[in-house]
Amino acid sequence: MTFRLSDFALLLAFYFALFNIQSCGLDIENPTPPSPPIWVQKSLPEEWPERGIDAHESGGIYLEWEPPLEKDIISYDVQRAVWHDSQDSLGAFVNVARIDMEATPQCEFIDTQVTYRTNYFYRLYKENSAGNISEYSDSVLYYLLLPVSNQLMSPNGITTPLNKNRTLSWTYSLSVEMESYNITILSANNDLLIRENLMPSNYSGGREDWAIPYEIILNSGHTYKWRVECGARYIDGIENAGSESHWATFLYLGN
């Protein structure tokens, strides 16, 4: 069998093409990239547990996305960009987290490297075991409001009794940015008792009071915990700005 120069050239071209494919991060056995990630839709204020992008009691921003449709996803990369009001422009997206699906299989991330009163945009992409990466997800926006201080919530303490009027109170001095409060009360076992959305008595700040309805059954001698959330920038009933206080507690001794 005679080996011609033209055959050698074809063979060389084949290996060169193969090298180019591999150098681009594609697996020739599976060159198809994964589908773009999909964010979990933000839950409505009255829903529990909360879902989607949201303020977190740590002072960070909670992000959640749908589980992958593919079985071979190995990681997600989360990126963040800041909207600069003074320049009316969006800054560059930078990587803030790489989620290893083998080490941490949850499709969520809490970004604690953020500040209040700043517009943050997020997007993410995923990678499969063949090294193929997806297109970016849609971008989502969230803005952190200043939270209600746990020290300004009353009652607060595992031995602090709830008053006979069943009234919870708190003070918020910078409420001009917020549009509504949300009160959540849980049992000691984290069972939901009530989640109530309410309007502030004024938008200049000050003391707020809310009485637990008598149809909500509280057991004497039991401890409960409660939290105040602030919400704003509602679109179709869904907030795009908010904050969460830390959990406060009270002891119910009956009437």
Protein Blocks (a to p, Z undefined) as FASTA:
>chain_A
ZZdfklmmmmmmmmmmmmmmmmnopafklmcccddddddddddfkbccdehjdddfkopa
cddddddfbfkbfbdcdddddddfklopacddddfbdcdfklmmcgcdddfbbcehiacd
dddddddfkopacdddddddddddddddfklgccedjklccdfkopacdddfblmlpmbd
cdddddfkopafbdcddddfbfnbpaddddddfklccdehiacdddddddehieehiafb
dcdddddddddebZZ
